[in-house]
């Protein structure tokens, strides 16, 4: 439950603007996934190309999150967000006006959509800087719940493509994006707590800290699972169970909705019982769920149920990771959000592309799922390894919330 102290401590209009901006950006970031079946049919793409098509925005967004991390520390999250939104709006308008006619062009569009995915490294610092350590879990959980935008893409993109053509979906997407942009300009404000810009050498020092690499890996699994499945499930349900693209989108939307809805819950739970304990449980559940679904369950309904369980674990895990990150790296939150967010996108790229190539080379999605389930199990083992050190070092420092 959100307390009155939470609203008194921060800046709700900025938190809402960060959430809305993130939400609409995520909607367009993964839109090639729900449109994948229709695009592949028109452009005559095989399973491997289709997997790469839906994975490229994830990789582009991952790399650009690092760029945004630098910009956030240099010019602030507010201005960085304005630049990113303008680029995405222009890119979609160009794709709508001139059309997309080849595999190369759709990959280029995927790179531009990656700018929307990089909004993660802007929205979270924009919200985070307004809140004290003990409220980081819920604040970043609310801002990070903008990944629910994936639901809108899965729900509406296939149906709109069937009615108006998939190229026109790019133009239609500019309407909610424009509304989010105006809302952002009107409501978002920079926090008075703004660390001074760091030199490039100071940024590089983060890579010398082992905890930074752990957080990157942990988020690579939780957010990688969420974003990779969000992009791949429409094609999976179509290929595996013969569902119509529109119905496959509904199935995917149910899974994504579950994962995005619980991100704030994951952050709040981590605030109460500790991020380490919460995250450990979520990795165990995710590993089991993805391993089970890899064997190809008999019906689409059974697969949907197991995917929802896995997405709940990934979604709550996203919130739990970012309950820990700002407590360990509060003064480096800009660059750490970019780096951690980058590996989350890389994890999604790995899952989405490996599922496509697994289907292309073996005729089954099983191998791609099993490898990712193994990564979740490795993350659980890694967290078990570092938890005692974390709790007795930086986790025991004054002003740090429960880890």
C-alpha positions as CSV (number, residue, x, y, z in Angstrom):
1,X,0.0,0.0,0.0
2,X,1.3,3.5,-0.9
3,X,1.5,5.6,2.2
4,X,0.8,9.4,2.6
5,X,4.5,9.9,3.3
6,X,5.3,8.7,-0.2
7,X,3.3,11.5,-1.8
8,X,4.7,14.0,0.6
9,X,8.3,13.0,-0.1
10,X,8.4,13.2,-3.9
11,X,6.9,14.9,-6.8
12,X,3.8,13.0,-8.1
13,X,3.4,15.0,-11.4
14,X,7.0,14.1,-12.4
15,X,6.4,10.5,-11.4
16,X,3.3,10.3,-13.5
17,X,5.0,12.0,-16.5
18,X,7.9,9.5,-16.2
19,X,5.5,6.6,-16.1
20,X,3.4,7.8,-19.1
21,X,6.5,8.6,-21.2
22,X,8.0,5.2,-20.4
23,X,4.6,3.5,-21.1
24,X,4.1,4.9,-24.6
25,X,7.8,4.5,-25.4
26,X,7.6,0.8,-24.5
27,X,4.5,0.4,-26.6
28,X,6.3,1.3,-29.8
29,X,9.7,-0.2,-28.7
30,X,8.3,-3.8,-29.1
31,X,5.6,-3.2,-31.7
32,X,7.5,-5.2,-34.3
33,X,6.8,-8.3,-32.2
34,X,3.0,-8.2,-32.4
35,X,3.3,-7.2,-36.1
36,X,5.9,-9.9,-36.7
37,X,3.6,-12.5,-38.3
38,X,2.1,-10.0,-40.8
39,X,5.4,-8.3,-41.6
40,X,7.1,-11.7,-42.2
41,X,4.3,-12.8,-44.5
42,X,4.5,-9.7,-46.6
43,X,8.3,-9.5,-46.8
44,X,8.7,-13.3,-47.0
45,X,10.9,-13.7,-44.0
46,X,12.0,-17.0,-42.5
47,X,11.9,-17.8,-38.7
48,X,15.4,-16.7,-38.2
49,X,14.9,-13.4,-39.9
50,X,11.7,-12.8,-38.0
51,X,13.4,-13.5,-34.7
52,X,16.2,-11.0,-35.6
53,X,13.6,-8.5,-36.7
54,X,11.9,-8.4,-33.3
55,X,15.2,-8.6,-31.5
56,X,17.0,-5.7,-33.1
57,X,14.9,-3.0,-31.3
58,X,15.9,-4.7,-28.0
59,X,19.6,-4.6,-28.8
60,X,19.4,-1.0,-30.1
61,X,17.5,0.1,-27.0
62,X,20.1,-1.7,-24.9
63,X,23.0,0.1,-26.4
64,X,21.3,3.5,-26.5
65,X,20.5,3.2,-22.8
66,X,24.2,3.7,-22.1
67,X,24.1,6.8,-24.2
68,X,21.1,8.1,-22.3
69,X,22.9,7.3,-19.0
70,X,25.7,9.7,-20.0
71,X,23.2,12.3,-21.2
72,X,21.2,12.1,-18.0
73,X,24.2,12.9,-16.0
74,X,25.3,15.7,-18.4
75,X,22.2,17.5,-19.4
76,X,19.6,15.9,-17.0
77,X,16.8,13.4,-17.6
78,X,14.3,16.0,-18.6
79,X,16.1,17.3,-21.7
80,X,17.3,13.8,-22.6
81,X,13.7,12.6,-22.6
82,X,12.6,15.4,-24.9
83,X,15.4,14.6,-27.4
84,X,14.5,10.9,-27.5
85,X,10.8,11.4,-28.0
86,X,11.3,13.8,-30.9
87,X,13.6,11.2,-32.6
88,X,11.0,8.4,-32.2
89,X,8.1,10.5,-33.4
90,X,10.1,11.5,-36.6
91,X,11.2,8.0,-37.2
92,X,7.7,6.5,-37.1
93,X,6.3,9.3,-39.3
94,X,9.0,8.6,-41.9
95,X,8.2,4.9,-41.8
96,X,4.5,5.5,-42.2
97,X,4.8,8.1,-45.0
98,X,7.4,6.3,-47.1
99,X,6.6,2.7,-46.1
100,X,8.8,-0.2,-45.2
101,X,9.6,-2.5,-48.2
102,X,12.5,-4.8,-47.3
103,X,14.2,-6.7,-44.5
104,X,17.0,-4.1,-44.3
105,X,14.5,-1.3,-43.9
106,X,12.6,-3.0,-41.1
107,X,15.9,-3.6,-39.3
108,X,16.7,0.1,-39.7
109,X,13.3,0.9,-38.3
110,X,14.1,-1.4,-35.4
111,X,17.2,0.6,-34.6
112,X,15.1,3.8,-34.4
113,X,12.6,2.1,-32.2
114,X,15.5,1.3,-29.9
115,X,15.5,5.0,-29.0
116,X,12.1,4.4,-27.4
117,X,13.4,1.5,-25.5
118,X,16.3,3.6,-24.2
119,X,13.7,5.7,-22.4
120,X,14.2,3.4,-19.4
121,X,17.5,5.2,-18.7
122,X,15.7,8.5,-18.6
123,X,12.3,7.8,-16.9
124,X,13.8,6.0,-13.9
125,X,16.4,8.6,-12.9
126,X,13.9,11.4,-13.5
127,X,11.6,9.7,-10.9
128,X,14.4,8.3,-8.6
129,X,16.0,11.6,-7.8
130,X,12.9,12.9,-6.1
131,X,12.7,10.1,-3.6
132,X,14.7,9.0,-0.5
133,X,16.4,5.5,-0.2
134,X,13.6,3.9,1.8
135,X,11.0,4.7,-1.0
136,X,13.1,3.8,-4.0
137,X,11.4,0.4,-4.5
138,X,7.9,1.8,-4.9
139,X,8.9,4.9,-6.8
140,X,10.9,3.1,-9.4
141,X,8.3,0.3,-9.4
142,X,5.7,2.9,-10.4
143,X,7.9,4.6,-13.0
144,X,9.1,1.2,-14.3
145,X,5.5,-0.1,-14.6
146,X,5.5,1.8,-17.9
147,X,6.7,-1.4,-19.4
148,X,2.9,-2.1,-19.4
149,X,3.0,-0.3,-22.8
150,X,3.9,-3.6,-24.2
151,X,0.4,-4.7,-23.5
152,X,-1.1,-2.1,-25.7
153,X,1.2,-3.1,-28.6
154,X,0.2,-6.8,-28.2
155,X,-3.5,-6.0,-27.9
156,X,-4.0,-3.4,-30.6
157,X,-1.2,-3.7,-33.2
158,X,-2.3,-7.0,-34.9
159,X,-5.9,-5.9,-35.1
160,X,-5.1,-2.4,-36.5
161,X,-2.7,-4.0,-39.0
162,X,-5.5,-6.3,-40.2
163,X,-7.8,-3.4,-40.6
164,X,-5.5,-0.7,-42.0
165,X,-2.3,-2.4,-43.0
166,X,0.7,-2.8,-40.8
167,X,2.6,0.3,-42.2
168,X,-0.3,2.5,-41.1
169,X,0.1,1.3,-37.5
170,X,3.3,3.3,-37.4
171,X,1.4,6.5,-38.1
172,X,-1.4,5.6,-35.7
173,X,1.2,5.1,-32.9
174,X,2.3,8.7,-33.2
175,X,-1.1,9.8,-31.7
176,X,-0.6,8.4,-28.1
177,X,3.2,9.2,-28.4
178,X,2.3,12.8,-29.1
179,X,0.0,13.0,-26.1
180,X,2.7,11.5,-23.9
181,X,5.2,14.1,-25.2
182,X,2.9,17.0,-24.4
183,X,2.2,15.6,-20.9
184,X,5.9,15.2,-20.3
185,X,6.6,18.9,-21.3
186,X,3.8,20.1,-19.0
187,X,4.4,18.0,-15.9
188,X,7.9,16.7,-15.7
189,X,10.4,18.6,-13.6
190,X,14.1,18.1,-12.7
191,X,14.8,17.2,-9.1
192,X,16.8,19.7,-7.0
193,X,19.1,16.7,-6.1
194,X,21.3,16.6,-9.2
195,X,24.8,15.1,-8.8
196,X,27.5,17.1,-10.7
197,X,28.5,15.7,-14.1
198,X,31.3,13.2,-14.0
199,X,34.3,12.8,-16.3
200,X,34.6,9.8,-18.6
201,X,37.3,8.4,-16.3
202,X,34.9,8.5,-13.4
203,X,32.3,6.7,-15.5
204,X,34.7,4.0,-16.3
205,X,35.5,3.5,-12.6
206,X,32.0,1.9,-12.3
207,X,33.3,-1.1,-14.3
208,X,35.9,-1.8,-11.7
209,X,33.2,-2.4,-9.1
210,X,32.1,-6.1,-9.1
211,X,28.6,-5.3,-7.8
212,X,28.0,-3.3,-11.0
213,X,28.5,-6.4,-13.1
214,X,26.3,-8.5,-10.8
215,X,23.5,-6.0,-11.2
216,X,23.9,-5.9,-14.9
217,X,23.7,-9.7,-15.1
218,X,20.7,-9.9,-12.7
219,X,18.7,-7.4,-14.7
220,X,19.8,-9.1,-18.0
221,X,17.9,-12.1,-16.8
222,X,14.8,-10.5,-15.3
223,X,14.2,-7.8,-17.9
224,X,15.6,-9.9,-20.6
225,X,13.0,-12.5,-19.9
226,X,10.2,-10.0,-19.8
227,X,11.2,-8.1,-23.0
228,X,12.3,-11.1,-24.9
229,X,9.0,-12.9,-24.3
230,X,7.0,-9.8,-24.9
231,X,8.5,-9.6,-28.4
232,X,8.4,-13.3,-29.2
233,X,5.2,-14.6,-27.7
234,X,2.9,-13.5,-30.6
235,X,5.0,-15.5,-33.1
236,X,5.3,-18.4,-30.7
237,X,1.6,-18.8,-30.1
238,X,1.0,-18.5,-33.9
239,X,3.6,-21.1,-34.8
240,X,3.2,-23.5,-31.9
241,X,-0.6,-23.6,-31.7
242,X,-1.8,-22.1,-35.0
243,X,-3.5,-19.1,-33.5
244,X,-4.6,-16.2,-35.7
245,X,-2.1,-13.2,-35.3
246,X,-4.8,-11.2,-33.6
247,X,-5.6,-14.0,-31.1
248,X,-1.9,-14.7,-30.6
249,X,-1.6,-11.0,-29.7
250,X,-4.3,-11.3,-27.1
251,X,-2.5,-14.3,-25.5
252,X,0.8,-12.4,-25.5
253,X,-0.9,-9.3,-24.0
254,X,-2.3,-11.4,-21.1
255,X,1.3,-12.6,-20.3
256,X,2.8,-9.1,-20.6
257,X,0.0,-7.5,-18.6
258,X,0.8,-9.8,-15.7
259,X,4.5,-9.1,-15.8
260,X,4.1,-5.3,-16.1
261,X,1.4,-5.1,-13.4
262,X,3.5,-6.6,-10.7
263,X,6.7,-4.6,-11.2
264,X,5.6,-2.0,-8.5
265,X,4.6,-5.0,-6.3
266,X,8.1,-6.4,-6.7
267,X,9.6,-3.1,-5.6
268,X,7.3,-2.8,-2.7
269,X,7.9,-6.4,-1.6
270,X,11.6,-5.8,-1.8
271,X,11.3,-2.7,0.4
272,X,9.5,-4.8,3.0
273,X,11.4,-8.1,3.0
274,X,14.6,-7.1,1.3
275,X,15.5,-7.1,-2.4
276,X,17.8,-10.2,-2.1
277,X,15.1,-12.4,-0.5
278,X,12.5,-11.3,-3.0
279,X,14.7,-11.7,-6.0
280,X,15.9,-15.1,-5.0
281,X,12.4,-16.5,-5.0
282,X,11.6,-14.9,-8.3
283,X,14.6,-16.4,-10.1
284,X,13.6,-19.9,-8.9
285,X,10.0,-19.5,-10.1
286,X,11.2,-18.1,-13.5
287,X,13.7,-20.8,-14.1
288,X,11.1,-23.5,-13.5
289,X,8.4,-21.9,-15.6
290,X,10.6,-21.4,-18.6
291,X,12.0,-24.9,-18.4
292,X,8.5,-26.4,-18.2
293,X,7.2,-24.4,-21.2
294,X,10.2,-25.4,-23.3
295,X,8.8,-28.9,-23.6
296,X,5.8,-27.7,-25.7
297,X,2.7,-28.0,-23.6
298,X,-0.3,-29.7,-25.2
299,X,-2.6,-26.7,-25.4
300,X,-2.3,-23.0,-25.8
301,X,-4.2,-22.5,-22.6
302,X,-1.7,-24.5,-20.6
303,X,1.2,-22.6,-22.1
304,X,-0.5,-19.3,-21.4
305,X,-0.8,-20.2,-17.7
306,X,2.9,-21.2,-17.4
307,X,4.0,-18.1,-19.3
308,X,2.0,-15.9,-17.0
309,X,3.7,-17.5,-14.0
310,X,7.1,-16.8,-15.6
311,X,6.2,-13.3,-16.5
312,X,5.0,-12.6,-13.0
313,X,8.4,-13.7,-11.7
314,X,10.3,-11.6,-14.3
315,X,8.1,-8.5,-13.7
316,X,8.5,-8.6,-9.9
317,X,12.2,-9.3,-10.4
318,X,12.6,-6.1,-12.4
319,X,11.2,-4.1,-9.5
320,X,13.3,-6.0,-6.9
321,X,16.6,-5.3,-8.9
322,X,15.9,-1.6,-9.0
323,X,15.1,-1.5,-5.3
324,X,18.8,-2.5,-4.8
325,X,20.6,-0.5,-7.5
326,X,19.9,3.1,-6.3
327,X,20.9,2.1,-2.8
328,X,24.2,0.8,-3.9
329,X,24.9,3.4,-6.5
330,X,22.9,6.5,-5.6
331,X,25.4,9.0,-6.9
332,X,26.0,7.0,-10.0
333,X,22.3,6.3,-10.7
334,X,22.3,7.8,-14.1
335,X,25.1,5.7,-15.6
336,X,24.1,2.6,-13.6
337,X,20.5,2.9,-14.9
338,X,22.0,3.0,-18.4
339,X,24.4,0.1,-17.9
340,X,21.9,-2.1,-16.0
341,X,19.2,-1.2,-18.5
342,X,21.5,-2.0,-21.3
343,X,22.1,-5.6,-20.2
344,X,18.3,-6.0,-19.7
345,X,17.9,-5.2,-23.4
346,X,20.8,-7.5,-24.3
347,X,19.1,-10.3,-22.4
348,X,15.9,-9.6,-24.4
349,X,17.8,-9.6,-27.6
350,X,19.4,-12.9,-26.7
351,X,16.1,-14.6,-25.9
352,X,14.2,-13.2,-28.9
353,X,16.9,-13.9,-31.4
354,X,17.8,-17.3,-30.0
355,X,14.1,-18.4,-30.1
356,X,13.9,-17.5,-33.7
357,X,17.1,-19.3,-34.7
358,X,16.2,-22.3,-32.5
359,X,13.0,-22.6,-34.5
360,X,14.8,-22.1,-37.8
361,X,17.6,-24.6,-37.2
362,X,15.8,-27.3,-35.1
363,X,12.2,-26.8,-35.9
364,X,11.5,-26.2,-32.2
365,X,11.7,-23.3,-29.7
366,X,12.9,-25.6,-26.9
367,X,16.7,-24.9,-27.0
368,X,16.2,-21.2,-26.8
369,X,13.9,-21.5,-23.8
370,X,16.2,-24.0,-22.0
371,X,19.3,-21.8,-22.3
372,X,17.4,-18.9,-20.8
373,X,16.0,-21.0,-18.0
374,X,19.6,-22.0,-17.2
375,X,20.6,-18.3,-17.0
376,X,17.9,-17.8,-14.4
377,X,19.2,-20.6,-12.4
378,X,22.8,-19.2,-12.6
379,X,21.5,-15.8,-11.5
380,X,19.9,-17.5,-8.4
381,X,23.3,-19.1,-7.6
382,X,25.1,-15.8,-8.1
383,X,22.7,-13.9,-5.8
384,X,23.2,-16.6,-3.2
385,X,27.0,-16.1,-3.5
386,X,27.0,-12.3,-2.9
387,X,24.1,-11.8,-0.5
388,X,26.1,-12.1,2.8
389,X,28.8,-9.7,1.6
390,X,26.1,-7.2,0.5
391,X,24.3,-7.3,3.7
392,X,27.4,-6.8,5.8
393,X,29.0,-4.0,3.7
394,X,27.1,-1.4,1.8
395,X,23.7,-2.9,2.9
396,X,24.6,-2.1,6.6
397,X,25.5,1.6,5.9
398,X,23.3,4.3,7.5
399,X,20.5,5.5,5.2
400,X,20.3,2.3,3.2
401,X,16.9,0.6,3.1
402,X,16.3,-3.1,3.7
403,X,18.2,-5.3,1.3
